[in-house]
């Protein structure tokens, strides 16, 4: 049935003489509509459960704050264990892995499990966001639609991107940012045939939510007071400093999260014990924060000083930090009090530490949720702390406010954490719809990205993938290569006679004379790959011909050369060739029942480049 739908669409295209990409545009619209409806259901369920949990938490003494996170994380662990392991974590790396390894194939159960697991985590107080789950939910919708339509590999990847963009568009009411998130971070593909259906999908998702809710407002709409704060040229150094600070905060957050994930992986706790420890640690952080706020005089960013502001997605605290009136209310009468203001600065700055730790513990212990909202929170708190400090030093203009620095800090931390500068800039503009701080947002986001990239080559999404052994293309111009499997490149055959490390080198010279193969794969007695002898090394050995009868293959064999696997795409293959000055690499097949990988042939650099050239012509 799926194949017949695709065939019907192609036949209709020919008869009506339409552009070949009209079908993908229509499919993108369908994915956007489906994702928009799914997002509405997800948001309504999350808000309902969150309200019930918050009501219960307010009735409990603060030392029982751990109950909500413990129960929520345990429910998440059970759901993930029973139905879909990919529903764990913050979602986007799982989608990227599906794109790299499976061409975008995601089972429907992953999206459904992600809905329930994320609601259990975030609504119970787990420190995580909703964008990661909604990206995975939308990507699953795109993948399922693609599977039903029977489209090609690259079309499936595009529809997965459509779902991700639609999810961001619907949950944040930010269609432009959704488009650039899918293109810049997820697919790394800005080609027109990918761009068009993704734009349509994001627009349809936003339209569905507008119609259903009757609203078209920014989540963090700038207040009248904040809109009166305008950027002045002499503040330029301030925003450069903010960009530097946020770049460091982004790297610190990324590394804290990855360190916690690594620690839990090394501990190898029982799958139900890990979330219990996470909930207990989160509760301890919450109690510590409440006691700290009360001791400092209670400049509140929490409901009745009873629920920590970093529990859940933290949107209430972000709105508080973005409102200039909050600073006047909290510090106004004591603005020039040398004792009060340092306390205020440190209290807001500590929000960064608590949010980073809370999010890391939540996700590392088995929670399900995104890292976008925590990054926004950290950026707002870090920017606000710097803004208050600059105000105390008299470095803000008369109509300036720390709230403006909180807003810019949100974009800068997002940019540094994801290395997605365009996404961060457009995201903050759509989240606030405040054009007056667009210039400082652009400046701080670029500076933050440069700082983060100088320290870490990987962003918050690609680090777990590289740790798992997946190689990630570095730039967007590798998008075409990522769509091509190495299996489509003709492999050079191996010699009919196997080469062993114990063989004399003269055997390779004889084989070369008959097969004209420049490089040789060396295997052990069971046929497993051991290494290679390259033509370059053989030519070096031939300089001293008298020594050839005395040399063994093992003496020239190189064991440091990477191998190529049948599941790799060409971006990965070219990156491996980039690190080595060789003309070919061994192609290894999938593992057999014993876990062994047998050499299938040789992948040459020339064959890979020829396949890339043909792909460019097809584009």
C-alpha positions as CSV (number, residue, x, y, z in Angstrom):
1,X,0.0,0.0,0.0
2,X,2.8,2.4,0.9
3,X,4.6,1.8,-2.4
4,X,1.3,2.3,-4.3
5,X,0.8,5.7,-2.6
6,X,4.2,6.8,-3.7
7,X,3.7,5.5,-7.2
8,X,0.3,7.2,-7.5
9,X,1.9,10.5,-6.4
10,X,4.7,10.1,-9.0
11,X,2.2,9.3,-11.8
12,X,0.1,12.3,-10.9
13,X,3.2,14.5,-11.0
14,X,4.0,13.4,-14.5
15,X,0.4,13.8,-15.8
16,X,-0.1,17.3,-14.3
17,X,3.5,18.3,-15.2
18,X,4.2,19.5,-11.7
19,X,7.6,19.9,-10.1
20,X,9.0,16.7,-8.7
21,X,9.2,18.2,-5.2
22,X,5.5,18.9,-4.9
23,X,4.9,15.6,-3.2
24,X,7.4,16.4,-0.5
25,X,5.8,19.7,0.1
26,X,2.4,18.0,0.6
27,X,4.0,15.4,2.8
28,X,5.6,18.2,4.9
29,X,2.3,19.9,5.3
30,X,0.8,16.6,6.5
31,X,3.7,16.0,9.0
32,X,3.3,19.6,10.3
33,X,-0.4,19.2,10.9
34,X,0.1,15.8,12.6
35,X,2.9,17.2,14.8
36,X,0.9,20.3,15.6
37,X,-2.0,18.2,16.9
38,X,0.4,15.9,18.8
39,X,2.0,19.0,20.4
40,X,-1.3,20.3,21.6
41,X,-2.2,17.0,23.2
42,X,1.3,16.8,24.8
43,X,1.1,20.3,26.2
44,X,-2.4,20.0,27.6
45,X,-1.5,16.7,29.3
46,X,1.8,18.1,30.7
47,X,0.1,21.2,32.1
48,X,-2.7,19.2,33.7
49,X,-0.3,16.7,35.4
50,X,2.1,19.5,36.4
51,X,-0.8,21.5,38.1
52,X,-1.8,18.4,40.1
53,X,1.7,17.7,41.2
54,X,2.4,21.3,42.1
55,X,-0.8,21.4,44.2
56,X,0.4,18.3,46.1
57,X,3.9,19.7,46.5
58,X,2.6,22.9,48.1
59,X,0.8,20.9,50.7
60,X,3.9,19.0,51.7
61,X,6.8,20.2,53.9
62,X,9.9,21.2,52.0
63,X,11.9,18.2,53.2
64,X,9.5,16.0,51.2
65,X,10.3,17.7,47.9
66,X,12.1,14.6,46.7
67,X,8.8,12.6,46.5
68,X,7.6,14.2,43.2
69,X,10.9,13.7,41.3
70,X,11.5,10.2,42.7
71,X,8.0,9.0,41.6
72,X,8.2,10.8,38.2
73,X,11.7,9.4,37.4
74,X,10.7,5.9,38.4
75,X,7.6,6.1,36.1
76,X,9.9,7.3,33.3
77,X,12.3,4.4,33.9
78,X,9.5,1.9,33.8
79,X,8.1,3.3,30.5
80,X,11.5,3.4,28.9
81,X,12.4,-0.1,30.1
82,X,9.2,-1.6,28.8
83,X,8.5,0.2,25.6
84,X,11.4,2.2,24.1
85,X,15.0,2.8,25.3
86,X,15.4,5.7,22.9
87,X,12.8,7.7,24.8
88,X,15.3,8.2,27.6
89,X,17.4,11.4,27.7
90,X,16.9,14.7,25.9
91,X,15.7,13.3,22.5
92,X,17.7,15.2,19.9
93,X,20.8,12.9,20.0
94,X,18.5,9.9,19.5
95,X,17.0,11.6,16.4
96,X,20.5,12.4,15.1
97,X,21.6,8.8,15.7
98,X,18.5,7.5,13.8
99,X,19.4,9.8,10.9
100,X,23.0,8.7,10.8
101,X,22.6,5.0,11.3
102,X,19.1,4.2,10.0
103,X,18.5,7.0,7.5
104,X,15.7,8.4,9.7
105,X,13.8,5.2,10.5
106,X,12.2,5.7,13.9
107,X,9.5,3.3,15.3
108,X,6.2,4.8,16.3
109,X,6.5,3.5,19.8
110,X,9.4,5.8,20.5
111,X,7.3,8.9,20.0
112,X,4.4,7.6,22.1
113,X,6.7,6.5,24.9
114,X,8.5,9.9,24.8
115,X,5.2,11.7,25.4
116,X,4.4,9.7,28.5
117,X,8.0,9.6,29.8
118,X,8.5,13.4,29.4
119,X,5.3,14.2,31.1
120,X,6.3,12.0,34.0
121,X,9.7,13.7,34.3
122,X,8.9,17.4,33.8
123,X,5.5,17.5,35.5
124,X,6.9,15.8,38.6
125,X,9.6,18.5,39.0
126,X,12.4,17.0,37.0
127,X,14.6,19.8,35.6
128,X,14.2,19.5,31.9
129,X,12.5,21.1,28.9
130,X,9.8,20.2,26.5
131,X,11.6,20.9,23.2
132,X,13.7,17.7,23.2
133,X,10.6,15.5,23.6
134,X,8.6,17.4,21.0
135,X,11.5,17.2,18.5
136,X,11.6,13.5,19.0
137,X,7.8,13.2,18.8
138,X,7.7,15.3,15.6
139,X,10.6,13.4,14.1
140,X,8.8,10.1,14.9
141,X,5.7,11.5,13.1
142,X,7.8,12.4,10.1
143,X,9.5,9.0,10.0
144,X,6.2,7.1,10.4
145,X,4.7,9.1,7.5
146,X,7.7,8.5,5.4
147,X,7.6,4.8,6.1
148,X,3.9,4.6,5.1
149,X,4.6,6.6,1.9
150,X,7.5,4.4,1.0
151,X,9.8,7.3,0.1
152,X,13.6,7.2,-0.5
153,X,16.3,7.5,2.2
154,X,17.0,11.2,1.6
155,X,13.2,12.0,1.5
156,X,12.7,10.2,4.8
157,X,15.5,12.2,6.4
158,X,13.8,15.4,5.1
159,X,10.4,14.4,6.6
160,X,12.1,13.7,9.9
161,X,13.5,17.2,9.7
162,X,10.0,18.4,8.9
163,X,8.7,16.8,12.1
164,X,11.5,18.3,14.2
165,X,10.9,21.8,12.8
166,X,7.1,21.4,13.3
167,X,7.7,20.4,16.9
168,X,9.8,23.5,17.7
169,X,7.3,25.7,15.8
170,X,4.3,24.4,17.7
171,X,5.7,24.2,21.2
172,X,7.5,27.6,21.1
173,X,5.3,29.3,18.5
174,X,8.6,29.9,16.7
175,X,8.3,28.6,13.1
176,X,11.4,30.3,11.8
177,X,13.6,29.0,14.6
178,X,12.1,25.5,14.0
179,X,13.2,25.6,10.4
180,X,16.7,26.7,11.2
181,X,16.9,24.1,14.1
182,X,16.2,21.4,11.6
183,X,18.5,22.7,8.9
184,X,21.4,23.9,11.0
185,X,21.6,21.5,13.9
186,X,19.7,18.3,12.9
187,X,20.2,17.8,9.1
188,X,23.0,20.3,8.4
189,X,21.4,20.7,5.0
190,X,20.3,24.1,3.5
191,X,19.5,22.8,0.0
192,X,16.3,24.2,-1.5
193,X,14.6,20.8,-1.9
194,X,15.0,20.2,1.9
195,X,14.3,23.8,2.9
196,X,10.9,24.0,1.2
197,X,9.0,21.1,2.8
198,X,10.5,22.0,6.2
199,X,9.2,25.6,6.0
200,X,5.8,24.3,5.0
201,X,5.7,21.8,7.8
202,X,6.7,24.5,10.4
203,X,4.0,26.9,9.1
204,X,1.3,24.3,9.2
205,X,2.3,23.3,12.8
206,X,2.1,26.9,14.0
207,X,-1.2,27.4,12.2
208,X,-2.7,24.4,13.8
209,X,-1.8,25.6,17.3
210,X,-3.0,29.2,16.5
211,X,-6.4,27.9,15.4
212,X,-6.8,25.4,18.3
213,X,-5.7,27.9,21.0
214,X,-7.0,31.1,19.5
215,X,-3.6,32.8,20.4
216,X,-0.5,33.9,18.6
217,X,1.7,35.2,21.4
218,X,5.4,34.8,22.3
219,X,6.1,32.6,25.2
220,X,8.4,35.2,26.8
221,X,6.8,38.3,25.3
222,X,8.8,41.4,26.2
223,X,7.1,43.6,28.7
224,X,6.5,47.3,27.9
225,X,9.3,48.2,30.3
226,X,11.7,45.8,28.5
227,X,10.7,47.1,25.1
228,X,11.8,50.6,26.2
229,X,15.3,49.3,26.9
230,X,17.3,50.1,23.7
231,X,20.8,49.1,22.7
232,X,23.4,51.8,22.7
233,X,26.7,51.7,20.9
234,X,28.8,52.2,24.0
235,X,27.3,49.0,25.6
236,X,29.2,47.0,22.9
237,X,32.0,45.9,25.3
238,X,29.4,44.8,27.8
239,X,27.8,42.4,25.4
240,X,31.1,41.1,24.2
241,X,31.8,40.2,27.9
242,X,28.4,38.7,28.1
243,X,29.1,36.5,25.0
244,X,32.4,35.4,26.6
245,X,30.7,34.6,29.9
246,X,27.8,32.7,28.2
247,X,30.2,30.7,26.1
248,X,31.9,29.5,29.3
249,X,28.6,28.8,30.9
250,X,27.5,26.8,27.9
251,X,30.6,24.7,28.0
252,X,30.3,24.3,31.7
253,X,26.7,23.1,31.4
254,X,27.5,20.7,28.6
255,X,30.4,19.2,30.5
256,X,28.4,18.9,33.7
257,X,25.7,17.0,31.9
258,X,28.2,14.7,30.2
259,X,30.1,14.1,33.4
260,X,26.9,13.1,35.2
261,X,25.9,10.8,32.4
262,X,29.4,9.2,32.4
263,X,29.3,8.8,36.2
264,X,25.9,7.0,36.1
265,X,27.1,4.8,33.2
266,X,30.2,3.8,35.2
267,X,28.2,3.1,38.4
268,X,25.9,0.7,36.5
269,X,23.1,1.0,39.0
270,X,20.0,-1.1,38.7
271,X,17.6,0.5,36.2
272,X,15.1,1.3,38.9
273,X,17.7,2.4,41.5
274,X,19.3,5.1,39.3
275,X,16.1,7.2,39.0
276,X,15.5,7.0,42.7
277,X,19.0,8.4,43.4
278,X,18.3,11.1,40.8
279,X,15.1,12.1,42.5
280,X,16.7,12.2,45.9
281,X,19.6,14.3,44.7
282,X,17.1,16.7,43.0
283,X,15.1,17.0,46.2
284,X,18.3,17.7,48.2
285,X,19.2,20.5,45.7
286,X,15.6,21.9,46.0
287,X,15.7,22.0,49.8
288,X,19.2,23.6,49.8
289,X,18.0,26.3,47.4
290,X,14.8,27.1,49.4
291,X,16.8,27.4,52.6
292,X,19.4,29.6,50.9
293,X,16.7,31.9,49.5
294,X,15.0,32.2,52.9
295,X,18.3,33.0,54.6
296,X,19.1,35.7,52.0
297,X,15.8,37.5,52.5
298,X,13.6,35.7,50.0
299,X,14.0,37.7,46.8
300,X,11.6,35.3,45.2
301,X,11.7,33.5,41.9
302,X,9.6,30.6,43.3
303,X,6.0,30.0,44.1
304,X,5.5,31.0,47.8
305,X,9.2,30.2,48.3
306,X,8.2,26.6,48.5
307,X,9.0,25.1,45.1
308,X,12.5,25.7,43.7
309,X,12.5,27.9,40.6
310,X,14.7,25.4,38.7
311,X,12.2,22.5,39.0
312,X,10.3,21.7,35.8
313,X,11.0,23.8,32.7
314,X,11.7,26.9,34.7
315,X,9.6,29.2,32.6
316,X,8.2,31.2,35.6
317,X,11.8,32.0,36.7
318,X,12.7,33.1,33.2
319,X,9.8,35.4,32.9
320,X,10.7,36.9,36.3
321,X,14.3,37.5,35.1
322,X,13.1,39.1,31.9
323,X,10.9,41.7,33.7
324,X,12.7,44.9,34.6
325,X,10.1,45.4,37.4
326,X,11.4,42.3,39.1
327,X,14.8,44.0,39.8
328,X,13.1,47.2,41.0
329,X,10.9,45.2,43.4
330,X,13.7,43.0,44.7
331,X,16.6,45.5,44.8
332,X,15.0,48.9,44.1
333,X,15.0,50.4,47.6
334,X,18.5,49.1,48.3
335,X,20.0,49.5,44.8
336,X,23.0,51.4,46.1
337,X,23.3,49.4,49.3
338,X,26.8,47.9,49.0
339,X,25.8,45.0,51.2
340,X,22.5,44.1,49.5
341,X,23.6,44.1,45.9
342,X,26.4,41.6,46.1
343,X,23.9,39.2,47.8
344,X,21.5,39.7,44.9
345,X,24.2,39.0,42.3
346,X,25.4,35.9,44.0
347,X,21.9,34.6,44.5
348,X,21.0,35.0,40.8
349,X,24.4,33.5,39.8
350,X,23.8,30.5,42.0
351,X,20.7,29.8,40.0
352,X,23.0,28.9,37.1
353,X,24.8,26.3,39.2
354,X,21.7,24.8,40.7
355,X,19.9,24.6,37.3
356,X,22.9,23.0,35.6
357,X,23.3,20.4,38.4
358,X,19.5,19.7,38.6
359,X,19.2,19.2,34.8
360,X,22.3,16.9,34.7
361,X,21.1,14.8,37.6
362,X,17.6,14.5,36.1
363,X,18.7,13.4,32.7
364,X,21.7,11.3,33.7
365,X,19.7,9.3,36.2
366,X,17.2,8.3,33.5
367,X,14.8,11.2,33.1
368,X,13.3,12.3,29.8
369,X,13.3,15.9,28.7
370,X,15.1,18.6,26.7
371,X,18.1,20.8,27.3
372,X,16.8,23.8,25.4
373,X,14.8,25.2,28.3
374,X,17.6,24.6,30.8
375,X,20.0,26.5,28.5
376,X,17.5,29.4,28.3
377,X,17.3,29.4,32.1
378,X,21.0,29.3,32.6
379,X,21.5,32.1,30.0
380,X,18.8,34.3,31.6
381,X,20.3,33.8,35.1
382,X,23.9,34.3,34.0
383,X,23.0,37.4,32.0
384,X,20.9,38.9,34.8
385,X,23.8,38.4,37.3
386,X,26.2,40.2,34.9
387,X,23.5,42.9,34.3
388,X,23.1,43.5,38.1
389,X,26.9,43.7,38.5
390,X,27.2,46.2,35.6
391,X,24.4,48.3,37.1
392,X,26.2,48.4,40.4
393,X,29.3,49.6,38.7
394,X,27.4,52.3,36.9
395,X,28.0,50.7,33.4
396,X,24.4,50.6,32.3
397,X,22.7,53.5,30.6
398,X,20.0,55.5,32.5
399,X,17.1,53.4,30.9
400,X,19.1,50.2,31.0
401,X,18.1,47.1,33.0
402,X,19.6,43.7,33.9
403,X,16.6,42.2,32.2
404,X,18.0,43.1,28.8
405,X,21.2,41.1,29.6
406,X,19.1,38.2,30.8
407,X,17.3,38.1,27.4
408,X,20.6,38.3,25.4
409,X,22.2,35.7,27.7
410,X,19.5,33.2,26.8
411,X,20.4,33.4,23.1
412,X,24.1,33.3,23.9
413,X,24.0,30.1,26.0
414,X,21.8,28.4,23.4
415,X,24.3,29.3,20.7
416,X,27.3,28.1,22.8
417,X,25.6,24.9,23.9
418,X,24.3,23.8,20.5
419,X,26.8,25.6,18.2
420,X,23.7,26.8,16.3
421,X,24.1,30.5,16.1
422,X,21.4,31.2,13.6
423,X,18.9,29.0,15.5
424,X,19.7,30.8,18.8
425,X,19.3,34.3,17.3
426,X,16.0,33.5,15.6
427,X,14.7,31.5,18.5
428,X,15.1,34.4,21.0
429,X,13.6,36.9,18.6
430,X,10.5,34.7,18.2
431,X,10.3,33.9,21.9
432,X,10.3,37.5,22.9
433,X,9.5,39.4,19.6
434,X,11.6,42.3,20.9
435,X,13.5,43.8,17.9
436,X,15.4,46.3,20.1
437,X,17.9,43.8,21.4
438,X,18.4,41.9,18.1
439,X,21.8,43.5,17.5
440,X,23.3,42.6,20.9
441,X,21.8,39.1,20.6
442,X,23.6,38.6,17.3
443,X,26.9,39.8,18.8
444,X,26.7,37.8,22.0
445,X,25.6,34.6,20.2
446,X,28.5,34.7,17.8
447,X,31.0,35.4,20.5
448,X,29.6,32.6,22.7
449,X,29.7,30.1,19.8
450,X,33.3,31.0,19.0
451,X,34.3,30.5,22.6
452,X,32.4,27.2,22.9
453,X,33.8,25.8,19.7
454,X,37.4,26.8,20.7
455,X,37.0,24.7,23.9
456,X,34.9,21.8,22.7
457,X,34.6,20.5,19.1
458,X,31.2,18.9,20.0
459,X,28.0,20.5,21.0
460,X,25.6,19.2,23.6
461,X,23.9,16.9,21.0
462,X,26.9,15.5,19.2
463,X,29.1,14.7,22.2
464,X,27.1,11.5,23.3
465,X,27.1,10.4,19.6
466,X,30.9,10.7,19.3
467,X,31.3,9.0,22.7
468,X,29.2,6.1,21.3
469,X,31.6,5.8,18.3
470,X,29.6,7.7,15.7
471,X,31.5,10.2,13.6
472,X,29.8,13.5,13.1
473,X,30.4,15.6,10.0
474,X,31.8,19.0,11.0
475,X,30.0,21.3,8.6
476,X,26.8,21.8,6.7
477,X,28.3,21.1,3.3
478,X,28.5,17.4,4.2
479,X,24.7,17.1,4.1
480,X,24.8,15.3,0.7
481,X,27.5,12.9,1.9
482,X,25.4,12.0,4.9
483,X,22.7,10.7,2.7
484,X,24.9,8.3,0.8
485,X,25.7,4.9,2.2
486,X,29.1,3.5,1.6
487,X,27.4,0.4,0.2
488,X,26.6,2.4,-2.9
489,X,30.4,2.8,-3.6
490,X,31.8,-0.2,-5.6
491,X,34.4,-1.9,-3.4
492,X,37.7,-3.2,-4.8
493,X,37.8,-7.0,-4.4
494,X,40.3,-8.6,-2.2
495,X,42.9,-11.1,-3.6
496,X,41.7,-14.6,-3.9
497,X,44.3,-15.7,-1.4
498,X,44.2,-14.4,2.1
499,X,47.1,-12.5,3.6
500,X,48.4,-13.3,7.1
501,X,50.8,-11.5,9.3
502,X,53.2,-14.4,9.3
503,X,53.4,-14.5,5.5
504,X,56.6,-13.4,3.8
505,X,56.6,-10.0,2.1
506,X,57.4,-11.6,-1.2
507,X,53.9,-13.1,-1.2
508,X,52.5,-9.5,-1.5
509,X,54.8,-8.7,-4.4
510,X,53.6,-11.8,-6.2
511,X,49.9,-11.0,-5.5
512,X,50.4,-7.4,-6.6
513,X,51.9,-8.6,-9.9
514,X,48.8,-10.7,-10.6
515,X,45.9,-8.6,-9.2
516,X,47.3,-5.1,-9.4
517,X,45.9,-4.4,-5.9
518,X,48.1,-1.6,-4.3
519,X,47.0,-2.2,-0.7
520,X,46.4,-5.5,1.1
521,X,44.2,-6.4,4.0
522,X,45.8,-8.6,6.7
523,X,43.6,-11.1,8.6
524,X,44.2,-13.6,11.4
525,X,43.6,-17.4,11.3
526,X,39.9,-16.9,11.8
527,X,39.6,-14.4,9.0
528,X,39.2,-11.3,11.3
529,X,40.7,-8.0,10.2
530,X,44.1,-7.2,11.8
531,X,45.5,-4.3,9.7
532,X,46.8,-3.3,6.3
533,X,50.0,-3.2,4.3
534,X,49.8,-0.1,2.0
535,X,51.4,0.3,-1.4
536,X,53.4,3.2,-0.1
537,X,55.0,1.1,2.6
538,X,55.7,-1.7,0.1
539,X,57.4,0.8,-2.2
540,X,59.6,1.9,0.7
541,X,60.6,-1.7,1.4
542,X,61.5,-2.3,-2.3
543,X,64.3,0.2,-2.0
544,X,66.4,-2.4,-0.2
545,X,65.6,-5.5,-2.4
546,X,68.1,-7.7,-0.7
547,X,66.1,-7.5,2.6
548,X,62.8,-8.5,1.0
549,X,63.3,-12.3,1.5
550,X,63.9,-11.6,5.2
551,X,60.8,-9.4,5.8
552,X,57.4,-10.6,7.0
553,X,54.0,-9.0,6.4
554,X,53.8,-8.3,10.2
555,X,56.8,-6.0,9.9
556,X,55.0,-3.7,7.4
557,X,51.5,-4.1,8.7
558,X,49.8,-1.0,10.0
559,X,47.2,-1.5,12.8
560,X,46.5,2.2,13.3
561,X,44.4,2.6,10.2
562,X,40.6,3.0,10.7
563,X,38.3,0.6,9.0
564,X,35.1,1.4,7.1
565,X,31.8,-0.3,8.0
566,X,28.9,-1.1,5.7
567,X,26.6,1.1,7.9
568,X,28.8,4.2,7.4
569,X,27.9,7.1,5.2
570,X,30.3,9.0,3.0
571,X,30.8,11.9,5.3
572,X,32.2,9.5,7.9
573,X,34.4,7.7,5.3
574,X,35.9,10.9,4.0
575,X,36.7,12.1,7.5
576,X,38.6,8.8,8.0
577,X,40.5,9.3,4.8
578,X,41.3,12.9,5.9
579,X,43.2,11.6,8.9
580,X,45.3,9.1,6.9
581,X,47.5,9.5,3.8
582,X,46.3,6.2,2.2
583,X,44.5,5.5,-1.0
584,X,42.2,2.8,0.4
585,X,40.7,1.5,3.6
586,X,39.3,-1.9,4.5
587,X,35.5,-2.4,4.3
588,X,34.2,-4.6,7.1
589,X,30.9,-6.4,7.0
590,X,28.3,-6.5,9.7
591,X,29.2,-8.6,12.8
592,X,28.2,-12.3,12.5
593,X,26.7,-14.4,15.3
594,X,30.0,-14.6,17.0
595,X,30.6,-10.8,16.9
596,X,33.4,-11.0,14.2
597,X,33.6,-8.6,11.3
598,X,35.0,-10.0,8.1
599,X,36.7,-7.9,5.4
600,X,34.6,-7.5,2.3
601,X,36.9,-5.5,0.1
602,X,38.7,-2.2,-0.2
603,X,37.0,1.3,-0.3
604,X,39.3,3.6,-2.3
605,X,39.4,7.4,-2.0
606,X,38.9,7.7,-5.7
607,X,35.7,5.7,-5.7
608,X,34.3,7.7,-2.8
609,X,35.0,11.0,-4.6
610,X,33.5,9.7,-7.8
611,X,30.3,8.7,-6.0
612,X,30.2,12.2,-4.4
613,X,30.7,13.8,-7.9
614,X,27.7,11.8,-9.2
615,X,25.6,12.8,-6.2
616,X,26.4,16.5,-6.9
617,X,25.3,16.0,-10.5
618,X,22.0,14.4,-9.3
619,X,21.4,17.4,-7.0
